Every structure is written in C-alpha cells, then in structure tokens.
Amino acid sequence: MIGAITGGLLGMGVLLTVSGWRRVRRPALDARVLPYVRDVHPYVEAPSSTGVLGPAWRATAGVVGDLVGGTASVERRLVRLGSSSTVEQFRVRQLAWGVAGFTACAVLSTFVWAARGGSVPALLVLCVVGFLAGVLGCDNRLSAQVRA
C-alpha cells in the first residue's frame, strides 16, 4: 500500500513539474515572429496551443508513424477517401486508438493480476499487444473506408 501511494505521489510530482516547465518556457520562434509577418503571409495559421501535452502528443504520434511507416500510403488513402485530414492528424488519431487499446488491456491485466496473480511480464506483453492492435486497427479502418 505504501508503494502505491509513493508511486502515485511521485507520478503527480513529475506531472506537475513537467506542466509547470511547459508553462514558463519561452514560446516557439514561429509564435513570436508570426504577428510581425502576418501581412507578408496572410494565410499562415497561428500555432494552436493544445495544452500541456499537445506538442508531446504530436511528437509521439510522429514516432508511431515512423515505426509503422507508410506516410505516402496514408496520404494516398486520405486523398482517395476525400478526407480533409492531414497525415499528422491521422497519426494523432492512430496514437489515440493505440492508447485506448493499451488502456483496455491494462485494465483487464489489473483485474487478472488482482484476481489470479498472473505473470506480470506476460500481462505487460498483453498491454503492448493492445497498443499495437489499436494502432493497426485505426490503419485498417482507414483502408476499409477507402475500399467502401
């Protein structure tokens, strides 16, 4: 019980430290320069602030995209579908599906471990498989939408 409380407090401390660091850091160069060059490039969009985890979420989605591969393939399928989504938006959606699969398997693994005391490494492998199933399931859904 003490270990769980200590781990929870450590996790909250890290989350607060990271969120505070993200708030007080200097804005990106494009956010600082964009107001001065808006008349030169009037159609440039201002960078959106998507909260504390937005940039990290997009970077992680990029890593997932690099691991899965096929940026050109995804772009072709999005064009064939007639979607207004970009590849980056699709990768973020794909990451969200992966996190949902991981979360579902983590909840299932927690119940299995609490009820039967299963092997922790095997349950961790199950969580990784859930993440991969979510990522590949999103990709498969895009392919099915294009075929339909």
N, C-alpha and C positions, 0 to 999 in steps of 0.2 A: 504494500500500500504506500509506503514511504517513497519507494522508487517511482511509482506512478505520479505521485504529487510532485516530486522533484523534477521528473521529466516534463510534466505539464508546465511547471513554473519556468523551467529552462526554455521551453519552446515559446512561451509567451514573452519572455525576456528577449529572445532573439527576434521575434516578430516585431516587438516594439522598437528595438534598436534599428532594425532594417527600415521600418516605416518612418522613423524619425530621421534617419540618414537620408532617405529619399526626399523628404520634405525640405530639408535645409540645404541640399546640394544646389549648385548653380544650374540654371536652365540650360538646355542644349543650345548649341550655336544657332541652329535654324530658328528656334523660338525667339532668340534675342535679335536676330538680324531681320527676320521676316517683316516686322512692321515698317522697316525702312525701305524695303524693296518691293512692297506690295504694288506700288504704281508701275514698276517695271514689269512685274509678272502678276497681273491682277487675278489670274486663275489659280494661283498656288494656294493650297489649303493650309491653314494654320495647323500645327500639330495638336492633336487632341490629347487632353490629359485623361488617361483612362484609369486613374487611381494609382495606388501604390504598386500593384502587381502587373499593370498593363505592359510596360516595356519588358519585364522579365517573362511574362506570358508569351509575348510575340517572339522573343529570342528563343524560348524553349520550343515554341511551335516551329521555328526555323530549323532547330536541331532535329526535331522529329521528321520534318520534311527532308532534311539531308540524309537521315538514316533510312527512310522509306524510299526516297528517290523519286524520280519521275516528275519534276516540275513541269517540263514540257508536256508530258502526258496529261497532267492535271489541267494545265492551261487549255489544251485542245478539248478536253472533255467539258470544261466550263463554257468554252465558246460554242461547242456543239449543242450544249444544253440551253444556251441563250441566257445564261445567268449573268447578273451584274457583279457577282462576287469576284474578288481577285484571288490569286493563288495564296497570298498571305492570309486572307480571311478564311479560305478553306482550310489552311493548315491550323489556324487557331481553332476552328470548329472540330477538326480532326483531333487536336490535342484535348479538347473538352470531352469528346467521346472517349478517348483513352483514359482520362481521369475518372470519368463516370464508370467505366469498366473496372478500373483499379479499385475505386471506392466500393463498388458492389462486391468484388471479390474480397476486399479487406474486411467488410462487414461479415460476409459469410465465413471467412477464415477465423475471425474473432469468435463467432459463435461455435464453430467447430472446435477451436482450441479450448474454449471455456467448458464445453460440454464433454469432450472426449480426450482433450490433451494431445492433440495431433502434433506431428513433427513441424517445428517452426520453419525450417528451411523449405520443406515441401509446401507449406502454406504461403511462404513468400514467393515461391515459383508460381503458385496459383495466382497471386496478385499481379505478377509480371505478365502472365498469360492473359489475364483480364484486361490489362492495359493494351497489350498488342491486339487483342480481339476488338477492343473499342476503336483503335486507330485503323485497323484494316476493315472493320465493319463500316466506318464512315466512307472509306475509299470505295468499298464495294457498293454502297448505297448510291454514290455518285455515278458509278458505272451503270448500275441498274436504271437510274433515272435517264441516262443518255440513251440506253437501249430502248426504253419505253416510248 
